[in-house]
Amino acid sequence: MNQTEKYIQHDSSRHKTDEAEQYLEDRAQLLDTIREMINVEIDKRGGCMQGGAIPQKPPPEDEHRKLTFLQWLKNLI
């Protein structure tokens, strides 16, 4: 391998390393932006309540939910 080929190979690997570092920096910046958006949304909703949980309404019960076999048998009797 002559000197020019070594230089080209080294330059190519340096370019790939630079691209990988830029990719990681971009992703880290996106994660920071998402974290800020989440914090703003939590602040809008009044922050966390004591105990660390945000109060939520329980999901509505589905009236058409399927009965288990034992429930069906109990209703049959």
N, C-alpha and C positions, 0 to 999 in steps of 0.2 A: 504494500500500500504506500503510495507516495504521499508527500506532504500536502498536496492539494486535496486528495481524497480524505485525509485525516481532518483537515480544516472543514471541509464540507460536512462530514459526518458529525463533527463536534458542533458546528453551527446549527445543524438540523436538530440535534438533541437539545441544545440550548433553547431553540425556538419552541420545541415541544414543552420544555419545562416552563418557559415563560407563559405559554398558552394555558398550561395546567394551573399555574399560580393565578392567572387572571380569572380563570373559571372559578377557582375557589374563593377569590375575593368577591366576585359577583354574587356567588351563592350566599356568602356570609352577609353581604349587604342586603340581599333579599330577605334573609332570615331576620335581620335587625328591623327591617321595614315591617315585616309581618308581626313581630313582637310589639312594635309600637302601635300598630293598628289594633291588636288585641287589647293592649293596655288602655287605649282610648275607648274602645267598646265597653270594657269593664267599668271604666270611670263613668261613662254615660249611663250605665245601668245601676249605678249607685255603689259600685265596689262589692266586695265579698262581705257576706254577713258573718257573724261570729260562727266559728266552727269551720270556716273556709269553704262553705258551700253556697252557691247562688240559688236562692229559692226558685223553684219551678213548680208549675201546676202539674199534678199527676196526669198521666195520659188518660183520656176518656176510655171507659170500658166499652169494648166492642160487644154490642147486643147480639150480633150474629156469630159470635165466636163458637167454634166447635166444642162440643162437650167431650170429655174423656169418656172412655167406655164405662168406667164405674159411675160417673155422673149420669150418663144416659140410662144405665141399668137402674140406678136409684130413682130417677124420674119416672121410669117405666113402672116401678112397683108402687 
